[in-house]
Amino acid sequence: MLVLTGAFDFAQYQAQKPPTRKRLEFMARAYDLLRNDLVFVSPYERAVMAKAGLHPHRSWRGSEHLEQHLLGPDAEHRVGVLLLPPLPEGATSLPPGLVRQVEDAVRSLRTRTRLVVAMSPWGYLREQELLPCRTCCWARALASGLPATSRPRAKPCGCAPLPRASP
């Protein structure tokens, strides 16, 4: 079993009141005790932490760029994990270059694993743009970004809506 933690667990996006240093320190200690296999800390959270005088642990992942990780004890039980970068400020759709980059990364990971998990700071609706049925090569995507403004619906081709790891 692998334990993955998505973005925005440390600081909600554009919250009215950012978390205090004490709260961030408590969260960091708690996540150390949980022994997650991967903790995804968004660039936004990293900025909130830096402003409070804290730095994410070296083993925590997430950046302004697409990241690929292989997790698991051996080749038979390996899982590919994609950490998707934040979208450009004010983006109304996914940049085509990023979509191609993600598709290439998924194809690459699928040659080395049987399961690919994608995690993003985008939220449910933006993730749906990335998952057209013609490129359904995902097993699961864990949304942890901005909340959806509409309820998820099954697609006409039978693809199931993505489960959300957080509200």
Secondary structure by P-SEA (a helix, b strand, c coil): cbbbbbccccccccccccccaaaaaaaaaaaaaacccbbbbcaaaaaaaaaaccccccccccccbbbbbbbcccccbbbbbbbccccccccccccaaaaaaaaaaaaaaaacccbbbbbcccccaaaaaacccccccccbbbbccccccbbbbbccccccccccccc
